[in-house]
Structures are given as C-alpha cells and as structure tokens.
Amino acid sequence: MTLINEITADELKDKIEANETINLIDVREQDEWESGHIPSARHIPLSEIQLRANEIHDAQGDVIIICRSGARSGRVCEFLRLQGFDVTNVSDGMLGWHGEVALGE
C-alpha cells in the first residue's frame, strides 16, 4: 500500500488563511455538500470521481481532497495516485474543520 500525503483540517485552514493556491475538492454526496462545505471547495462526489477525473486540474494549486472523516477522500486519493495525480488527503475531513462553511449548492 502506498502512503498518501495527508494534512489535517486545521492545516488546510492555515493554507487557506495564508492565501495559498489550493485546488480543494469535496467528494461527499450532494446532501452532505449542501449541509455545509468549505467556500473555496469544488464538488465532485465520490460516485462521479472516475467519470470526472479529467476535471481535477480545472483549478490551479495543490490538489487536496476532503470528505466527512477522511475515509472516502483517502480512497479517492489512492485512486487518483494510481492515475498519476499528486494529491493530498484531509485526514480528519469536515469533522475536523473549524472554519467558515457555505450552505446549499
């Protein structure tokens, strides 16, 4: 098993607050996304990641994947690494997020 890059939600928050260019992708399902997501995130649900992997680099910056707890995003990171992507998992997911959230679409 390959090791994947990981950061915590607090480390992600630090990167956002430092205005680092990041390409944050939330892989939770639609209802989870609408109940609260990081404003700068893009939404590509886990169920669509294979079909939409070509969209990963539609935004600039380091690719960071987040879900609720870090499990699904970890699986997405493993999949994307096998496709040649350099990605980072948020190990504690939205459960560890203490920053601003946006509601709805």
C-alpha angles and dihedrals in degrees: 000000000000120000114242126211112258138188131176124246089251090055089049090051089052090052092050092047090049088055092240113169105252133167101216117189123188112206098186120118123269097265092050091048092051092049090063137322138171107273095231094049126107119218120235107153118221089244090061101038096101092051094043102039088113087068094060093095096040086107129050125248141045111331110242121179124205136181133158100291108359098262101099092038088051090055090048090051091052091050094047093047088057087054090054099260122141103223140163127214124218096228098203097033125197089332087072096043115115098170138089119310131198121215129216127012 
